[in-house]
Amino acid sequence: MGYSTPARFLVLIKMKKDRSYRASNIPESAQCVFEGEIFDVYQWEQELYDGSTATFEKLTRADTAVVFPILEDGRILLINEEQPGRTASHVAPSGRVEAGELPEQTARRELKEETGYEPEELILLYTHTPASKIDWVIYAYVGKQCKKVTEPTPEPGERIEPVPVSFEELLELVTQEHPSNQYGYFATMVYEALRDDKKMRILRELFAA
């Protein structure tokens, strides 16, 4: 299989410079063999334990920032989001980390674009790598004391309706909808908290106003 030209190899170098807040888990020797709108494909020759080599492959994409906004009255501001080809569902505001951004900056930007709210403080809830074959990290935050500062400005491919929910309603949504698709690692945190009173107390404190 043919590899990309040296010029396209600069995509990997640029990606690492733009994403300076973390290291890539794709080797420096990897070459870009496909560049898509969301995913790029990299391949490299990997030495095996018996001394032979094989072609390894991994996808890469922009990291994602998610924010659970806590309003001044203690409710959590989710959004009912609909996109072409995707069923409408209640999710936390989120979006791709753009070149040169830090994940926290993305969380603030996406929250403002999708809801018109700004947080007084962002607290890192977790980071998660959804798949070992994808160079991709999700950063999730809790946004404290969120206040509306402007009207939402969603993208043309989004229909968004703000949906404030209580903490109990959030737990119900996570366990009733499709957490592997919509809530990711947060669903794991919820299920663990439902089985462990100490973890539930910690989660409640994180989501308190």
C-alpha positions as CSV (number, residue, x, y, z in Angstrom):
1,M,0.0,0.0,0.0
2,G,1.4,3.4,-1.0
3,Y,2.0,6.1,1.6
4,S,1.2,9.8,1.3
5,T,3.7,12.4,0.1
6,P,6.2,14.1,2.5
7,A,4.1,17.2,2.2
8,R,1.1,15.5,3.8
9,F,3.3,14.2,6.6
10,L,3.3,17.9,7.8
11,V,-0.3,17.3,8.8
12,L,0.9,15.2,11.7
13,I,3.5,17.8,12.7
14,K,1.0,20.6,12.6
15,M,-1.5,18.6,14.6
16,K,1.1,18.1,17.4
17,K,1.9,21.8,17.4
18,D,-1.7,22.9,17.5
19,R,-2.5,20.3,20.3
20,S,0.3,21.4,22.5
21,Y,-1.6,20.6,25.7
22,R,-1.1,16.8,25.3
23,A,1.2,14.4,23.5
24,S,0.0,12.4,20.5
25,N,0.0,8.6,20.8
26,I,0.9,8.3,17.2
27,P,4.6,7.7,16.5
28,E,6.7,10.4,14.8
29,S,7.4,7.9,12.0
30,A,3.7,7.6,11.1
31,Q,2.5,8.8,7.7
32,C,-0.9,10.2,6.8
33,V,-2.5,7.9,4.2
34,F,-6.0,9.4,4.3
35,E,-7.2,12.8,5.3
36,G,-10.9,13.2,6.0
37,E,-13.3,15.8,7.3
38,I,-13.2,14.4,10.8
39,F,-10.8,11.5,10.9
40,D,-7.3,11.1,9.4
41,V,-5.6,7.7,9.0
42,Y,-2.0,7.1,9.9
43,Q,0.2,4.1,9.3
44,W,3.7,3.1,10.4
45,E,6.0,0.1,10.3
46,Q,6.1,-1.5,13.8
47,E,8.8,-4.0,14.9
48,L,7.3,-7.1,16.5
49,Y,8.7,-9.3,19.3
50,D,10.2,-11.8,16.9
51,G,12.1,-9.1,15.0
52,S,9.7,-8.9,12.0
53,T,7.7,-5.9,11.1
54,A,4.0,-5.2,10.4
55,T,2.0,-2.2,9.3
56,F,0.1,-0.6,12.2
57,E,-2.7,1.9,11.7
58,K,-4.5,4.4,13.9
59,L,-7.1,7.1,13.4
60,T,-6.8,10.6,14.7
61,R,-9.3,13.4,15.2
62,A,-9.7,16.6,17.1
63,D,-10.3,16.2,20.8
64,T,-13.7,16.9,22.3
65,A,-14.7,19.2,25.2
66,V,-18.0,18.6,27.0
67,V,-19.5,20.8,29.7
68,F,-22.3,20.2,32.2
69,P,-23.5,23.7,33.0
70,I,-24.9,24.4,36.5
71,L,-27.4,27.2,36.6
72,E,-27.7,29.6,39.6
73,D,-30.8,27.8,40.7
74,G,-29.0,24.5,40.8
75,R,-30.4,22.9,37.7
76,I,-28.2,21.4,35.0
77,L,-28.6,23.0,31.5
78,L,-28.7,20.2,28.9
79,I,-29.7,20.7,25.3
80,N,-32.1,18.8,23.1
81,E,-29.9,18.6,20.0
82,E,-30.9,17.4,16.5
83,Q,-28.5,17.0,13.6
84,P,-29.0,15.6,10.1
85,G,-28.9,11.8,10.3
86,R,-29.0,11.8,14.1
87,T,-32.0,11.3,16.4
88,A,-32.7,14.3,18.7
89,S,-31.6,13.6,22.2
90,H,-30.8,15.4,25.5
91,V,-27.0,15.9,25.8
92,A,-24.5,18.2,27.4
93,P,-23.1,21.0,25.2
94,S,-20.0,19.9,23.5
95,G,-17.7,20.4,20.5
96,R,-14.4,19.8,18.8
97,V,-11.3,21.5,20.1
98,E,-10.1,23.8,17.4
99,A,-6.5,24.3,16.4
100,G,-4.6,26.3,19.0
101,E,-7.3,26.0,21.6
102,L,-7.1,24.5,25.0
103,P,-10.0,22.1,26.0
104,E,-11.2,24.5,28.6
105,Q,-11.4,27.3,26.1
106,T,-13.4,25.0,23.8
107,A,-15.8,24.1,26.6
108,R,-16.5,27.8,27.2
109,R,-16.9,28.6,23.5
110,E,-19.3,25.7,22.8
111,L,-21.4,26.5,25.9
112,K,-21.8,30.1,24.8
113,E,-22.5,29.2,21.1
114,E,-25.1,26.5,22.0
115,T,-26.8,28.0,25.0
116,G,-25.7,31.7,25.3
117,Y,-24.4,30.9,28.9
118,E,-21.0,31.5,30.4
119,P,-19.6,29.7,33.6
120,E,-18.0,31.5,36.5
121,E,-15.8,28.5,36.9
122,L,-15.0,25.3,35.1
123,I,-14.1,22.1,37.0
124,L,-12.5,19.2,35.2
125,L,-14.8,16.2,35.7
126,Y,-12.8,13.6,33.8
127,T,-10.8,12.9,30.7
128,H,-11.4,9.8,28.7
129,T,-10.0,8.0,25.6
130,P,-13.0,6.3,23.9
131,A,-11.0,3.9,21.8
132,S,-7.4,2.6,21.8
133,K,-7.2,2.8,18.0
134,I,-8.1,6.5,17.8
135,D,-5.9,9.3,19.0
136,W,-8.8,11.2,20.6
137,V,-9.4,12.5,24.2
138,I,-12.7,13.7,25.6
139,Y,-12.5,16.4,28.3
140,A,-15.6,16.8,30.4
141,Y,-16.2,19.8,32.7
142,V,-18.7,21.0,35.2
143,G,-19.5,24.7,34.7
144,K,-20.4,26.5,37.9
145,Q,-22.7,29.5,38.3
146,C,-23.6,29.7,34.7
147,K,-25.3,33.0,33.6
148,K,-26.9,33.9,30.2
149,V,-24.9,36.6,28.5
150,T,-26.2,36.4,24.9
151,E,-28.5,34.5,22.5
152,P,-27.3,31.0,21.2
153,T,-25.6,30.9,17.8
154,P,-25.8,27.2,16.8
155,E,-24.2,26.0,13.6
156,P,-26.4,25.5,10.4
157,G,-26.4,21.7,10.9
158,E,-27.8,21.9,14.5
159,R,-31.2,22.4,16.0
160,I,-30.8,23.1,19.7
161,E,-33.3,23.7,22.5
162,P,-32.0,24.4,26.1
163,V,-33.5,21.9,28.6
164,P,-32.8,22.6,32.3
165,V,-33.0,19.5,34.5
166,S,-32.6,18.6,38.1
167,F,-29.7,16.3,39.3
168,E,-32.2,13.4,39.6
169,E,-33.6,14.0,36.1
170,L,-30.0,14.0,34.8
171,L,-29.4,10.6,36.4
172,E,-32.6,9.3,34.9
173,L,-31.7,10.5,31.4
174,V,-28.3,8.9,31.6
175,T,-29.7,5.5,32.6
176,Q,-32.7,5.6,30.2
177,E,-31.2,7.0,27.0
178,H,-28.2,5.5,25.2
179,P,-25.2,6.4,27.4
180,S,-22.6,4.7,25.3
181,N,-23.5,7.2,22.5
182,Q,-24.7,10.3,24.3
183,Y,-23.0,10.4,27.7
184,G,-19.9,8.2,27.3
185,Y,-17.7,7.8,30.4
186,F,-20.1,10.0,32.5
187,A,-22.6,7.1,32.3
188,T,-20.0,4.8,33.9
189,M,-19.6,7.4,36.7
190,V,-23.4,7.5,37.2
191,Y,-23.8,3.7,37.3
192,E,-20.9,3.4,39.8
193,A,-22.4,6.2,42.0
194,L,-25.8,4.4,42.0
195,R,-24.0,1.4,43.6
196,D,-21.8,3.4,46.0
197,D,-23.2,6.0,48.4
198,K,-19.8,7.7,48.8
199,K,-19.4,8.2,45.1
200,M,-22.9,9.5,44.8
201,R,-22.2,12.1,47.5
202,I,-19.1,13.2,45.6
203,L,-21.0,13.4,42.3
204,R,-23.8,15.5,44.0
205,E,-21.3,17.9,45.4
206,L,-19.7,18.3,42.0
207,F,-23.1,19.1,40.5
208,A,-24.2,21.4,43.3
209,A,-24.7,25.1,42.5
